[in-house]
């Protein structure tokens, strides 16, 4: 996977490789991800306001329950705490990191962004 992430995509006129990862899969174990490896990338952390996000997930769970599904809902699995830890980790490693508030930075003026 590292080869794919570090490949030169300029021949496609797309010099950027984008990889979306879920915060729940980040390995926080000491030494699992070396600082030098993390520093090879420009990190972008995209987040949303937790309150409307969790309210939306809860509505989906209630709808699933009404339709005979499990309706499972556990707000601790939303990944917000992990996002904070990831930010702390990449900053501590000396990485380039940009934090984007999806509601404020992207949704207020979608045509511009």
C-alpha distances in whole Angstrom, upper triangle without the diagonal:
4,5,5,6,9,10,14,15,18,19,19,21,18,17,15,12,12,11,13,13,16,18,18,15,15,16,19,20,21,19,16,14,16,17,16,13,14,16,14,13,16,17,19,20,22,25,28,31,31,34,34,31,32,35,33,31,34,36,33,34,38,38,36,38,41,39,39,36,35,35,32,32,31,31,29,26,26,23,26,26,22,22,25,23,20,22,24,21,19,23,24,21,22,20,20,21,23,24,25,28,27,31,33,30,29,32,35,34,32,33,33,29
4,5,5,6,8,12,14,17,19,19,20,18,16,14,11,12,11,14,14,17,18,20,16,15,16,18,19,20,17,15,12,13,15,13,9,11,13,10,11,14,15,17,19,22,25,28,31,31,35,35,32,33,36,35,33,36,38,36,36,40,40,38,41,43,42,42,38,37,37,35,34,33,32,30,27,27,24,26,26,22,22,24,22,19,21,22,19,17,21,21,18,19,17,18,19,21,23,25,27,27,31,32,30,29,32,35,34,32,33,32,29
4,5,5,6,10,12,15,16,17,18,16,14,14,11,13,13,16,17,20,22,23,20,19,19,22,23,24,21,18,16,16,17,15,12,14,15,12,13,16,17,20,22,24,27,31,34,34,38,38,34,36,39,37,35,39,40,38,39,42,42,40,43,46,44,44,41,40,40,37,37,36,35,33,30,30,27,29,30,26,25,27,26,22,24,26,23,20,24,24,21,22,19,20,21,23,25,27,30,29,33,34,31,31,33,36,36,33,34,33,30
4,6,5,9,10,13,14,14,16,13,12,11,8,10,10,14,15,18,20,22,19,18,20,23,24,25,22,20,17,18,19,17,14,15,16,13,13,15,16,18,20,22,25,28,32,32,36,35,32,34,37,34,33,36,38,35,36,40,39,38,41,43,41,42,38,38,37,35,35,34,33,32,29,28,26,28,29,25,24,27,25,22,23,26,23,21,24,25,22,23,20,20,20,22,24,25,28,27,31,32,29,28,31,34,33,30,31,30,27
4,6,9,10,13,15,15,16,13,11,9,6,8,8,11,13,16,18,20,17,16,18,20,22,23,20,18,15,16,16,15,11,12,13,10,9,11,12,15,17,19,22,26,29,30,33,33,30,32,35,33,31,35,36,34,35,39,38,37,40,42,41,41,38,37,36,34,33,32,31,30,27,26,23,25,26,22,21,23,22,19,20,22,20,17,20,22,19,19,16,16,17,18,20,21,24,24,28,29,26,25,28,31,30,28,29,28,24
4,7,9,12,14,14,15,13,10,9,8,11,11,15,16,20,21,23,20,19,20,22,23,24,21,19,16,16,16,13,11,12,12,8,8,11,13,16,19,21,25,28,32,32,36,36,33,35,38,36,35,38,40,38,39,42,42,41,44,46,45,45,41,41,40,38,37,36,35,33,30,29,26,28,28,25,23,25,24,20,21,23,21,18,20,22,18,18,16,16,17,19,22,23,26,26,30,31,28,27,30,33,32,29,30,29,26
4,6,9,11,11,13,11,9,9,8,12,13,17,18,22,24,26,23,22,23,26,27,27,25,23,20,20,20,17,14,16,15,12,12,14,16,19,22,23,27,30,34,35,38,38,35,37,40,38,36,40,41,39,40,44,43,42,45,47,46,46,43,42,42,40,39,38,37,36,33,32,29,30,31,28,26,29,28,24,25,27,24,21,24,25,22,22,19,19,20,22,24,25,29,28,32,32,29,28,31,34,33,30,30,29,26
4,6,7,9,10,9,7,8,9,12,15,18,20,24,26,28,26,25,26,29,30,30,28,26,23,22,22,19,17,18,17,13,13,15,18,19,23,24,28,31,35,36,40,39,36,38,41,39,38,42,43,41,42,46,45,44,47,49,47,48,45,45,44,42,41,40,39,38,35,34,31,32,33,30,28,30,30,26,26,28,26,23,25,27,24,23,20,19,21,22,25,25,29,28,32,32,29,28,31,33,32,29,29,28,25
4,5,6,7,5,5,7,7,11,14,17,20,24,26,28,26,25,27,30,31,32,30,27,24,24,24,22,19,19,19,15,14,15,18,19,22,23,27,30,33,35,38,37,34,37,39,37,36,40,41,38,40,44,43,42,45,47,45,46,43,43,42,41,40,39,38,37,34,33,30,32,33,30,28,30,30,26,26,29,27,24,26,29,26,25,22,20,21,22,24,24,27,27,30,31,27,26,29,31,29,27,26,25,23
4,5,5,5,4,8,10,13,17,20,23,26,28,31,29,28,30,32,34,35,32,30,27,27,26,24,22,22,21,17,16,17,19,20,24,25,29,31,35,37,40,39,36,39,41,39,39,42,43,41,43,46,45,44,48,50,48,49,46,46,45,44,43,42,41,40,37,35,33,34,36,33,30,32,32,29,28,31,29,26,28,30,27,26,23,21,22,22,25,25,29,28,31,31,28,26,29,31,29,27,26,25,23
4,5,7,8,11,13,16,19,22,25,29,31,33,31,31,33,35,37,37,35,33,30,30,29,27,24,25,24,20,19,20,23,24,27,28,31,34,38,39,42,41,38,41,44,41,41,44,45,42,45,48,46,46,49,51,49,50,47,47,46,45,45,44,43,42,40,38,36,37,38,35,33,35,35,32,32,34,33,29,31,34,31,30,26,25,26,26,29,28,32,30,34,34,31,29,32,34,32,29,28,27,25
4,5,8,10,11,14,17,20,23,27,29,31,29,29,32,34,36,37,35,33,29,30,29,27,25,25,24,21,19,20,22,22,25,26,29,31,35,37,40,38,36,39,41,38,38,41,42,39,41,45,43,42,46,47,45,47,44,44,43,42,42,42,40,40,37,35,33,35,37,34,31,34,34,30,31,34,32,29,31,33,31,30,26,24,25,25,27,26,29,28,31,32,28,26,29,31,29,26,25,25,23
4,6,9,11,14,17,20,24,27,29,32,30,30,32,34,37,37,35,33,30,30,29,27,25,24,24,20,19,18,21,21,24,24,28,30,34,36,39,37,35,38,40,38,38,41,42,39,42,45,44,43,47,48,46,48,45,45,44,43,42,42,40,40,37,35,33,34,36,34,31,33,34,30,30,33,31,28,30,32,30,29,25,23,23,23,25,25,28,26,29,30,26,24,27,29,27,24,23,22,20
4,5,8,10,14,16,20,23,25,28,27,26,29,31,33,34,32,30,27,27,26,24,22,21,21,18,16,15,17,17,21,21,25,27,31,33,36,34,32,35,37,34,34,38,38,36,39,42,41,40,43,45,43,45,42,42,41,40,39,38,37,37,34,31,30,30,32,30,27,30,30,26,26,29,28,25,26,29,27,26,22,20,20,20,22,22,24,23,26,27,23,22,25,27,24,22,21,20,18
4,7,10,13,16,19,23,25,28,26,25,27,29,31,32,30,28,24,24,23,21,19,19,18,14,13,13,15,16,20,21,24,27,31,33,36,35,32,35,37,35,35,39,39,38,40,43,42,41,45,47,45,46,43,43,42,40,39,39,37,36,34,31,29,30,31,29,26,28,28,25,24,27,26,22,24,27,24,23,19,17,18,18,21,21,24,24,27,27,23,22,26,28,26,23,23,22,19
4,6,10,13,16,19,21,24,22,21,24,26,28,29,27,25,22,22,21,19,17,16,16,13,10,10,12,13,16,17,21,24,27,29,32,31,29,31,34,32,31,35,36,34,36,39,39,38,41,43,42,43,40,40,38,37,35,35,33,32,30,28,25,26,28,25,22,25,25,21,21,24,23,19,21,24,21,20,17,15,15,15,18,18,21,20,24,24,21,20,23,25,24,21,21,20,17
4,7,10,13,16,18,21,19,19,21,23,26,27,25,23,19,20,20,18,16,15,15,12,10,10,11,12,15,16,20,23,26,28,31,30,27,30,32,30,29,33,34,32,34,37,37,36,39,41,40,40,37,37,36,34,33,32,31,30,27,25,23,24,26,23,21,23,23,19,20,23,21,18,21,23,21,20,17,15,15,16,18,18,21,20,24,25,21,20,23,26,25,22,23,22,19
4,7,10,13,15,18,17,16,19,21,24,26,24,22,19,20,20,19,16,15,15,13,10,10,10,10,12,13,16,19,23,24,27,26,23,26,29,26,26,29,30,28,30,33,33,32,35,37,36,37,34,33,32,31,29,29,27,27,24,22,20,21,23,20,18,20,21,17,18,21,20,17,19,22,20,20,16,15,14,14,15,15,18,17,21,22,19,17,20,23,22,20,21,20,17
4,6,10,12,15,13,13,16,19,21,23,22,19,16,18,18,18,15,13,15,14,11,11,10,10,11,12,15,18,22,23,26,25,22,24,27,25,24,27,29,26,28,31,31,30,33,35,34,35,31,31,30,28,27,26,25,24,21,19,17,19,20,17,16,19,19,15,16,19,18,16,19,21,19,20,16,15,14,15,15,16,18,17,21,22,20,19,21,24,24,21,23,23,19
4,7,10,12,11,12,15,17,20,23,22,19,17,19,19,20,17,15,17,16,13,13,10,10,10,10,12,15,19,19,22,22,18,20,23,21,20,24,25,23,24,28,27,26,29,32,31,31,28,27,26,24,23,22,21,20,17,16,14,16,18,15,13,16,17,14,15,18,17,16,19,21,20,21,17,16,14,14,14,14,16,15,18,20,18,17,19,22,23,20,22,22,18
4,6,9,7,8,12,14,17,19,19,16,14,17,18,19,16,14,17,16,13,14,11,11,10,11,12,15,19,18,22,21,18,19,23,21,19,22,24,22,23,27,27,26,28,31,30,30,27,26,25,22,21,20,19,18,15,13,11,13,15,12,11,14,14,11,13,16,15,14,17,19,18,20,17,17,15,15,15,15,17,16,19,21,20,19,21,24,25,23,25,25,21
4,5,6,7,11,13,16,19,20,17,16,19,19,21,18,16,19,19,17,16,13,12,11,11,11,14,17,16,19,19,15,16,20,18,16,19,21,19,20,24,24,23,25,28,27,28,24,22,21,19,17,16,15,14,11,10,8,11,12,9,9,13,13,11,13,16,15,15,18,20,20,21,19,19,16,16,15,15,16,16,19,21,20,19,21,24,25,23,26,26,23
4,5,5,9,10,14,16,17,15,14,17,18,20,18,15,18,19,16,16,13,12,10,11,11,13,16,14,18,19,15,16,19,19,17,19,22,21,21,24,25,24,26,29,29,29,25,24,22,19,17,15,14,12,10,9,6,8,9,6,6,10,9,8,10,13,12,13,16,17,17,19,17,18,15,16,14,15,16,16,19,21,20,20,22,25,26,25,28,27,24
4,6,8,10,13,16,17,15,15,18,19,22,19,17,21,21,19,20,16,16,14,14,14,16,18,16,19,20,16,16,20,19,16,19,22,20,19,23,24,23,24,28,28,27,23,21,20,17,16,13,13,11,8,8,6,10,10,7,9,12,11,10,13,15,14,16,18,19,19,22,20,21,19,19,18,19,19,19,21,24,24,23,25,28,29,28,31,31,27
4,6,9,11,15,15,12,12,16,17,19,17,15,19,19,18,18,16,16,14,16,16,19,21,19,22,23,20,20,23,22,20,22,25,23,22,26,27,25,27,30,30,29,25,23,23,20,19,17,17,14,11,12,10,13,13,9,11,14,12,11,14,16,14,15,18,19,18,21,19,20,18,20,19,20,21,21,24,26,25,25,26,30,31,29,32,32,28
4,6,9,12,12,10,9,13,14,16,14,12,15,16,15,16,13,14,13,15,16,19,21,19,23,24,21,21,25,24,22,24,27,25,25,29,30,28,30,33,33,33,29,27,26,23,21,19,18,16,13,14,10,13,12,8,9,12,9,8,11,13,10,11,15,15,15,17,16,17,16,17,17,19,20,21,24,25,25,25,27,29,31,29,32,31,27
4,6,9,9,6,7,11,13,15,13,12,16,17,17,18,16,17,16,18,19,22,24,22,26,27,24,24,28,27,25,27,30,28,28,31,33,31,32,36,35,35,31,29,28,25,23,21,20,17,15,16,13,15,14,10,12,14,11,9,13,13,11,12,16,15,14,18,17,19,18,20,20,22,23,24,27,29,28,28,30,33,34,33,35,35,31
4,6,8,7,8,11,12,15,14,13,16,18,18,19,16,18,16,19,19,22,24,22,25,27,24,24,28,28,25,28,31,30,29,32,34,32,34,37,37,36,33,30,29,26,24,21,20,17,16,17,13,15,12,9,11,12,8,8,12,11,8,11,14,13,13,16,16,19,17,20,19,22,23,25,27,29,28,29,31,33,35,34,36,35,32
4,6,5,8,11,13,16,15,14,18,20,20,21,19,21,20,23,23,26,27,25,29,31,28,27,31,31,29,30,34,32,31,35,37,35,36,39,39,38,35,32,31,28,26,23,23,19,18,20,17,18,16,13,15,15,12,12,15,14,11,14,16,15,14,18,18,21,20,23,23,26,27,28,31,32,32,32,35,37,39,37,40,39,35
4,6,8,9,11,14,14,14,16,19,20,21,20,22,21,24,25,28,29,28,31,33,30,30,34,34,32,34,37,36,35,38,40,38,39,43,43,42,38,36,35,31,30,27,26,22,22,23,19,20,18,15,17,17,13,13,15,14,11,13,15,13,12,16,17,20,20,23,24,27,28,30,33,34,33,34,36,39,40,39,42,40,37
4,5,6,8,11,11,12,14,16,18,20,19,22,21,25,26,29,31,30,33,35,32,32,36,36,34,36,39,37,37,40,42,40,41,45,45,44,40,38,37,34,32,29,28,25,24,25,21,22,20,17,18,18,15,14,16,15,11,13,15,13,11,15,16,19,20,23,24,27,29,31,34,35,33,34,37,39,40,39,41,40,36
4,6,10,12,10,11,14,16,17,19,18,20,20,23,24,27,29,28,32,33,30,30,34,34,31,33,36,35,34,38,39,37,39,42,42,41,37,35,34,31,30,27,26,23,22,23,19,21,19,16,17,18,14,13,16,15,12,13,16,14,13,16,16,19,19,23,23,26,28,29,32,33,32,33,35,38,39,37,40,38,35
4,7,9,7,7,11,12,13,15,14,17,17,21,22,26,28,27,31,32,29,30,33,33,31,33,36,35,34,38,39,37,39,42,42,41,38,35,35,32,30,28,27,24,22,22,19,20,19,15,16,17,13,11,14,14,10,10,13,12,10,13,13,16,16,19,20,23,26,27,30,31,29,30,33,35,36,34,37,35,32
4,5,5,7,9,11,12,15,15,18,19,22,24,28,30,30,33,35,32,32,36,36,34,37,39,38,38,41,42,41,43,46,46,45,41,39,38,35,34,31,30,27,25,26,22,23,21,18,18,18,15,13,15,14,11,10,13,11,8,11,12,15,16,20,21,24,27,29,32,32,31,31,34,37,37,36,38,36,33
4,5,5,6,9,11,13,13,16,17,21,23,27,29,29,33,34,31,32,36,36,34,37,39,38,38,42,43,42,44,47,46,46,43,40,39,36,34,32,30,27,26,26,22,22,21,18,17,17,15,12,13,12,9,8,10,8,5,8,8,12,13,17,19,22,25,27,30,30,29,30,33,35,35,34,36,34,31
4,5,5,7,10,12,13,17,19,23,25,29,31,31,35,36,34,35,38,38,36,39,42,40,41,44,45,44,46,49,48,48,45,43,42,39,37,35,33,30,29,28,25,25,24,21,20,20,18,15,16,16,12,11,12,11,8,9,9,12,14,18,21,24,27,29,32,32,30,31,34,36,36,35,36,34,31
4,5,6,8,11,12,16,17,21,23,27,30,30,34,35,32,33,36,36,34,37,39,38,38,42,42,41,43,46,45,45,42,40,39,36,35,32,31,29,27,26,23,24,23,19,19,20,17,14,15,16,12,10,13,13,9,11,10,12,14,17,20,23,26,27,30,31,28,29,32,35,35,33,35,33,29
4,5,6,9,9,12,14,17,20,24,26,26,30,31,28,30,33,33,31,34,36,35,36,39,40,39,41,44,43,43,40,38,37,34,32,30,28,26,24,23,20,20,20,16,15,16,14,11,12,12,9,7,10,10,7,9,7,9,11,14,16,19,22,23,27,27,25,26,29,31,31,30,32,30,26
4,5,7,9,13,15,18,21,25,28,28,32,33,30,32,35,35,34,37,39,38,38,42,43,42,44,47,46,47,43,41,40,37,35,33,31,29,27,26,23,23,22,19,18,18,16,13,13,14,11,8,10,10,7,7,5,7,10,13,16,19,23,24,28,27,25,26,29,31,31,30,32,29,26
4,7,9,13,16,19,22,26,29,30,33,34,31,33,36,35,34,37,39,38,39,42,43,42,44,47,46,46,43,41,40,38,36,34,32,30,29,27,24,24,24,21,19,20,19,16,16,17,14,11,13,14,11,10,8,9,12,15,18,20,24,25,28,28,25,26,29,32,31,30,31,29,26
4,6,9,12,16,19,23,26,27,30,30,28,30,33,32,31,34,36,35,36,39,40,39,41,44,43,44,40,39,38,35,33,32,30,28,26,25,21,22,22,19,17,18,17,14,13,15,13,10,12,14,11,11,7,7,9,11,14,16,20,21,25,25,22,22,26,28,27,26,27,25,22
4,7,10,13,16,20,23,24,28,28,26,28,31,30,30,33,35,33,35,38,38,38,41,43,42,43,40,39,37,35,33,31,29,27,26,24,21,20,21,18,16,17,17,13,12,15,13,10,11,14,12,11,7,5,6,8,11,13,17,18,22,21,18,19,23,24,24,23,24,22,19
4,7,10,13,17,20,21,24,25,22,25,28,27,26,29,31,30,31,35,35,35,37,40,39,40,37,35,34,31,29,27,25,24,22,20,17,17,17,15,12,13,13,10,9,12,11,8,10,13,12,11,7,6,4,6,8,11,14,15,19,19,17,17,21,23,23,21,23,22,18
4,6,10,13,16,18,21,21,19,22,25,24,23,27,28,27,29,32,32,32,35,37,37,38,34,33,31,29,27,26,23,22,21,18,15,15,16,14,11,13,14,11,9,13,13,10,12,15,15,14,11,9,6,5,6,7,11,12,15,15,13,13,17,19,19,18,20,18,15
4,6,10,13,14,18,18,16,18,21,21,20,23,25,24,26,29,30,29,32,34,34,35,32,31,28,26,24,22,19,19,17,15,12,11,13,11,8,9,11,9,7,11,12,10,12,15,15,15,12,11,7,6,5,6,9,10,13,14,12,13,16,18,19,18,21,19,16
4,7,10,12,15,15,13,16,18,17,18,21,22,22,23,26,27,27,29,31,32,33,30,29,26,25,22,21,18,18,17,13,12,11,13,12,9,11,14,12,11,14,15,14,15,19,19,19,16,14,11,8,6,5,6,6,10,11,10,10,12,15,16,15,18,17,13
4,7,8,12,12,10,12,15,15,15,18,19,19,21,24,24,25,27,29,30,31,28,27,24,22,19,18,15,15,14,11,10,8,11,11,8,10,13,12,11,15,16,16,17,20,21,21,18,17,13,11,8,6,5,6,8,10,10,11,12,14,16,16,19,19,15
4,6,9,8,7,10,12,12,13,15,17,17,19,21,22,23,25,27,27,29,26,25,22,21,18,17,14,15,15,11,11,9,13,13,11,13,16,15,15,18,20,19,20,23,24,24,22,21,17,14,11,9,6,5,6,9,10,10,10,13,15,15,19,18,16
4,6,6,6,9,10,11,13,15,16,17,19,20,22,23,25,26,28,29,27,26,22,21,18,17,13,15,15,11,12,9,13,15,12,13,17,17,16,19,21,21,22,24,26,26,24,23,19,17,13,11,8,8,7,9,12,12,12,13,17,17,21,21,18
4,6,5,6,8,10,10,12,14,15,16,18,20,21,22,24,26,27,24,23,19,18,14,13,10,11,12,9,10,7,10,13,12,12,16,16,16,18,21,22,22,24,26,27,25,24,21,19,15,14,11,11,11,13,15,16,15,17,20,20,24,24,21
4,5,5,6,9,10,11,12,14,15,16,18,20,21,23,24,26,24,22,19,18,14,14,10,13,14,11,13,11,14,16,15,16,19,20,20,22,24,25,26,28,30,31,29,28,24,22,18,17,13,13,12,14,17,18,16,18,21,21,25,25,23
4,6,5,6,9,10,10,12,14,15,16,18,20,21,23,24,22,22,18,18,15,15,12,15,15,12,14,13,16,18,17,18,21,22,22,24,26,27,27,30,32,32,30,29,25,22,19,17,13,12,10,13,16,16,14,15,19,19,22,23,21
4,5,5,6,9,10,11,13,14,16,17,19,20,21,23,20,19,16,15,12,12,10,12,12,9,11,10,14,15,14,16,19,19,20,22,24,24,25,28,29,30,28,27,23,21,17,15,13,11,10,14,16,15,14,16,19,19,22,23,21
4,5,5,6,9,10,10,12,14,15,16,18,20,21,19,17,14,13,9,9,7,10,10,8,11,10,13,15,15,17,19,20,21,23,25,26,27,29,30,31,29,29,25,23,20,18,16,15,14,17,19,19,18,20,23,22,26,27,25
4,6,5,6,9,10,11,12,14,15,17,18,20,18,17,14,14,11,12,9,13,14,11,15,14,17,19,19,20,23,24,24,26,28,29,30,32,34,35,33,32,28,26,23,21,18,16,15,18,21,20,18,20,23,23,26,28,25
4,5,5,6,9,10,11,12,14,15,17,19,17,16,13,13,11,12,11,14,14,11,15,15,18,19,19,21,24,24,24,27,29,29,30,33,34,35,33,31,28,26,22,20,17,15,14,18,20,18,16,19,22,21,24,26,24
4,5,5,6,9,10,11,12,14,15,17,14,13,10,10,7,9,8,12,11,9,13,13,16,18,18,20,22,22,24,26,27,28,30,32,33,34,32,31,27,26,23,21,18,17,16,20,22,20,19,22,24,23,26,28,25
4,5,5,6,9,10,11,12,14,15,13,12,8,9,6,9,8,12,12,11,15,15,18,20,20,22,24,25,26,28,30,31,32,34,35,37,35,34,31,29,26,24,21,20,19,22,24,23,22,24,27,26,29,31,29
4,5,5,6,9,10,11,12,14,13,13,9,11,10,12,12,16,16,14,18,18,21,23,23,25,27,28,29,31,32,33,35,37,38,39,37,36,33,31,27,25,22,20,19,23,25,23,21,23,26,25,29,30,28
4,5,5,6,9,10,11,12,10,11,8,9,9,12,13,16,15,14,17,18,21,22,22,25,27,27,28,31,32,32,34,36,37,39,36,35,32,30,27,25,23,20,20,23,25,23,21,24,27,25,28,30,28
4,5,5,6,9,10,11,8,8,4,6,6,10,11,14,13,13,17,19,21,22,23,25,27,27,29,31,32,33,35,37,38,39,37,37,33,32,29,27,25,23,22,26,28,26,25,27,30,28,32,33,31
4,5,5,6,9,10,9,9,6,9,9,12,14,17,17,16,20,21,24,25,26,28,30,30,32,34,35,36,38,40,41,42,40,40,36,34,31,29,27,25,24,28,30,28,26,29,31,30,33,35,33
4,5,5,6,9,8,10,7,11,11,15,16,20,19,18,22,23,26,27,27,30,32,32,33,36,37,37,39,41,42,44,41,40,37,35,32,30,27,25,24,28,30,28,26,28,31,29,32,34,32
4,5,5,6,5,7,5,8,10,14,16,19,18,18,21,23,25,26,27,30,31,31,33,35,36,37,39,41,41,43,41,40,37,35,32,31,28,26,26,30,31,29,27,30,32,30,33,36,33
4,5,5,5,6,4,8,10,14,16,19,18,19,23,24,27,27,29,31,32,33,35,37,37,39,41,42,43,45,43,43,39,38,35,33,31,29,28,32,34,32,30,33,35,34,37,39,37
4,6,7,9,8,12,14,17,19,23,22,22,26,27,30,30,31,34,35,36,37,40,40,42,44,45,46,48,45,45,42,40,37,35,32,30,29,33,35,33,31,33,36,34,37,39,37
4,6,9,9,13,15,19,21,24,22,23,26,28,31,31,32,35,36,36,38,40,41,42,44,46,46,48,45,45,42,40,37,35,33,30,30,34,35,33,31,34,36,34,37,39,37
4,7,8,11,15,18,21,23,22,23,26,28,31,31,32,35,36,36,38,40,41,42,44,46,46,48,46,46,42,41,38,37,35,32,32,36,37,35,33,36,38,36,39,42,39
4,6,8,12,15,18,20,19,19,23,25,27,27,29,31,32,32,35,37,37,38,41,42,43,45,42,42,39,38,35,34,32,30,30,34,35,33,31,34,36,34,37,39,37
4,5,9,12,15,17,16,17,21,23,25,25,27,29,30,30,33,35,35,36,39,40,40,43,41,41,38,37,34,33,31,29,29,33,34,33,31,34,37,35,38,40,37
4,6,10,13,15,14,15,19,21,23,23,25,27,28,29,31,33,33,35,37,38,39,41,39,39,36,34,31,30,28,26,26,30,31,30,28,31,34,32,35,37,35
4,7,10,12,11,12,16,18,20,20,22,24,25,26,28,30,30,32,34,35,36,38,36,36,33,32,30,29,27,25,26,29,31,29,28,31,34,32,35,37,34
4,6,9,8,10,13,15,16,17,19,21,22,23,25,27,28,29,31,32,34,36,34,34,31,30,27,26,24,23,23,26,28,27,26,29,31,30,33,35,32
4,5,6,8,11,12,13,15,17,18,19,21,23,24,25,27,28,29,31,33,31,32,29,28,25,24,23,22,22,26,27,27,26,29,32,30,34,35,32
4,5,5,9,9,11,12,14,15,17,18,20,21,23,24,26,27,29,31,29,29,26,25,22,21,19,19,19,22,24,24,23,26,29,28,32,32,29
4,6,7,8,8,10,12,13,14,16,18,19,20,22,24,24,26,28,27,28,24,24,21,21,20,20,21,23,25,25,25,27,30,29,33,33,30
4,5,8,9,9,11,14,14,15,17,19,19,21,23,24,25,28,26,27,23,23,20,21,19,19,20,23,24,24,24,27,29,28,32,32,29
4,6,8,9,10,12,13,14,16,18,19,20,22,23,25,26,24,25,21,20,18,17,16,15,17,19,21,20,20,23,26,24,28,28,25
4,6,5,6,9,10,10,12,14,15,16,18,20,21,23,21,21,18,18,15,15,15,15,17,19,20,20,21,23,26,25,28,28,24
4,5,5,7,9,10,11,13,14,16,17,19,20,22,20,20,17,16,13,14,13,14,15,17,18,18,19,22,24,23,27,27,23
4,5,5,6,9,10,11,12,15,16,17,19,20,20,20,17,17,15,16,15,17,18,20,21,22,23,25,27,27,30,30,26
4,5,5,6,9,10,10,12,14,15,16,18,17,18,15,16,14,16,16,17,19,21,21,22,23,26,28,27,30,29,26
4,5,5,6,9,10,11,12,14,15,17,15,16,12,12,10,12,12,14,16,17,17,18,20,22,24,23,27,26,22
4,5,5,6,9,10,11,12,14,16,15,15,12,13,11,13,13,15,17,18,18,20,22,23,25,25,28,27,24
4,5,5,6,9,10,10,12,14,14,15,13,14,13,16,16,19,21,22,21,23,25,27,29,28,31,30,27
4,5,5,6,8,10,11,12,11,13,10,12,11,14,15,17,20,21,20,21,23,26,27,26,29,28,24
4,5,5,6,8,10,11,10,10,8,9,8,12,13,16,19,19,18,20,22,24,25,25,28,26,22
4,6,5,6,9,10,10,12,10,12,12,15,17,19,22,22,21,23,25,27,29,28,31,29,26
4,5,5,6,9,9,11,11,13,13,17,19,21,24,24,23,25,27,29,30,30,32,31,27
4,5,5,6,5,8,7,10,12,15,18,20,23,23,21,23,26,28,28,28,30,28,25
4,5,5,6,8,7,10,11,15,18,20,23,22,21,23,26,27,28,28,30,28,25
4,5,8,11,11,14,15,19,21,24,26,26,25,27,30,31,32,32,34,32,29
4,6,9,11,14,16,19,22,25,28,27,26,27,30,32,33,32,34,32,29
4,7,9,13,15,19,22,24,27,26,24,26,29,31,31,31,33,30,27
4,6,10,12,16,19,21,24,24,22,23,27,28,28,28,29,27,24
4,7,10,13,17,19,22,21,19,20,24,25,25,25,26,24,21
4,7,10,13,15,19,18,16,17,21,22,22,22,24,21,18
4,6,10,12,15,14,12,14,17,18,19,18,20,18,15
4,7,9,12,11,10,12,15,16,17,17,20,18,14
4,6,9,8,6,8,11,13,14,13,16,14,11
4,6,5,5,7,9,10,12,13,16,15,12
4,6,5,5,6,9,11,10,14,13,10
4,6,6,5,7,10,10,14,14,12
4,6,6,6,9,10,13,12,11
4,6,7,8,9,11,10,8
4,6,6,6,9,8,6
4,5,5,9,10,8
4,6,9,9,9
4,6,6,6
4,5,5
4,6
4
